[in-house]
């Protein structure tokens, strides 16, 4: 009986149910008349879709958030984004830690699972630091974004837009409440606003562990392997993405636009250029970046940069016969195995659900449906504009994909494990492969 209870209340299942509970509560609140502006009709499916997208920090929408929802509705979405970005267990434990309370063993275990840390040691100081960093960076971001909004909106409106934008950008949420229907397209040529948004996206996407190590790094002490990999991959993907977007889109996009697109593709979801205008090559580059996503322990989604880094080093090792190592450190075999499993599950889910969407929406182009699916799986939120055109079954498929993307394909797969691995190992036998 004890084993059954432990399985039912495993950290992964509690986290999954926690997100589901917040989604349902958010959906109920967004169906209330007080949450609607009255200018755009919001159906219960629209409200549910918005709640899923907000909690899963994605940004895909079936109705324009700024036009469809009132100030109350927008505030609900902001809270849902905040909860989704931090994680419900991290947020709850962080509030307890900030108020001076103690975390019990179960709470420590939940936070350990949510933040993907290897040990319980230092959990309380960690969640306190996460909360302080989160609210501090969001506050700085709101102050920095305020001048741009003040140029176009009244004082009160500018303050709210700054706060909402900072929360959405830092948590890689991709929502906007401008009500223009083209994300932040009106600021395409505002270099200052673009750079502020890029700062918030990168800060949220780096991950709390990396930010803390960068801020409190002791001189002479080497950075951890995790931080080195994250910084290397961030520079590589951001720089490479910028060059590829400028190459594929040519004169249709500025260098600033290419830089912004490279950053936002890694799960942020804001757009300064319409995705529908991108070439097939640009769409493919965007899909690859969305699939890779942000870094572990961050507010972003995707398969994670470290996963791809480990995967490529493993492939290089298999081709050369050399030891799988990076930055002078050997990579663990279990890490290599997990990387292959995560990427394989992500590819299988993405292709499988794209096939389902093609069956449900035969009149829509494959490139648009694939883009929409990868955007949902990577919790990015970018779209070529087809989201409002999708049928209810297709929207439900995207909701499920966003949920899987937020939890992680491997975490979702382990939710169905009903028993512990056998203590006795079976005999090995080789089979030809390759």
Secondary structure, DSSP 8 states (H G I E B T S, - for coil): -HHHHHHHT-HHHHHHHHHHHHHHHHHHHHHSGGGB-SSS---HHHHHHHHHHHHTT----SS-HHHHB-HHHHHHHHHHHHHHHH-HHHHHHHHHHHTT----HHHHHHHHHHHT-S-STTHHHHHHHHHHHHHHHHHHHHHHHHHHHHTTS-HHHHHHHHHHHHHHHHTT-----S-SSSTTGGGTT-HHHHHHHHHHHHHHHH-HHHHHHHHT--TT----HHHHHHHHHHHHHHHHHHHHHHHHHGGGS-HHHHHHHHHHTTTT---SS-GGGS-HHHHHHHHHHHHH-S-TTSS--SS-HHHHHHHHHHHHHHHH----EETTEE--HHHHHHHHHHHHHHHHHHHHHHHHHHHH-TTS-HHHHHHHHHHHHTT----SS-GGGS-HHHHHHHHHHHHHHHH-HHHHHHTT--S---SS----------
